[in-house]
Amino acid sequence: MSELFVPMTFEIPKSLTTDHYRLEILTPGVAELDFDAVMSSKARLRSIFEENSDWPEDNMSLDDNIRDLLQHEKEFISRQAFAFTVLTLTKDECIGCVYFNPSTVSEFDCEVYLWLRDSEIRLDTNLFENVKQWLVNHWPFKRIAFPGREISWDNWNSYPKISA
């Protein structure tokens, strides 16, 4: 990537607290909580990041998850992408995740993916609206895509992809 995802002068928001949950940086420190959330909802998660994904695989291990979280943390620190865990207000359970990634499509600045564990799906619209508002009020992105949510997978896949 030749351009920075966010300017070096931009102060990255590190959390968001609502009446129902907290978003905090996704790090290996929440690996066990995150792993439980991922594996409890794996069938639905296979359509969050693309139309027919195999992630998370049935045999995904906690060690696999820790590696993923280390990568997310590294990307956050280097400003390449921003992943957040969605925790209960007491921080004793992970109920989902939110990801801000550089867009693979030139028409957009940012791709956003979010999910909640099956047991918390009732908060999906709330999380979606809060994340949209947070992006508008506190992040520098102007052209934000929500593939699979506001843009159908068929439409998203019809856009020419940016070559790496």
ABEGO torsion letter per residue (X at the ends): XABBABBAABBBBABBBBAABBBBBBBAAAAAAAAAAAAAAAAAAAAAABABBAOBBAABBAAAAAAAAAAAAAAAAAGABBBBBBBBAAGABBAEBBBBBBBABAABABBBBBBBBAAAAAAAAAAAAAAAAAAAAABABABBBBBGAABBAAAAAABBBBBX
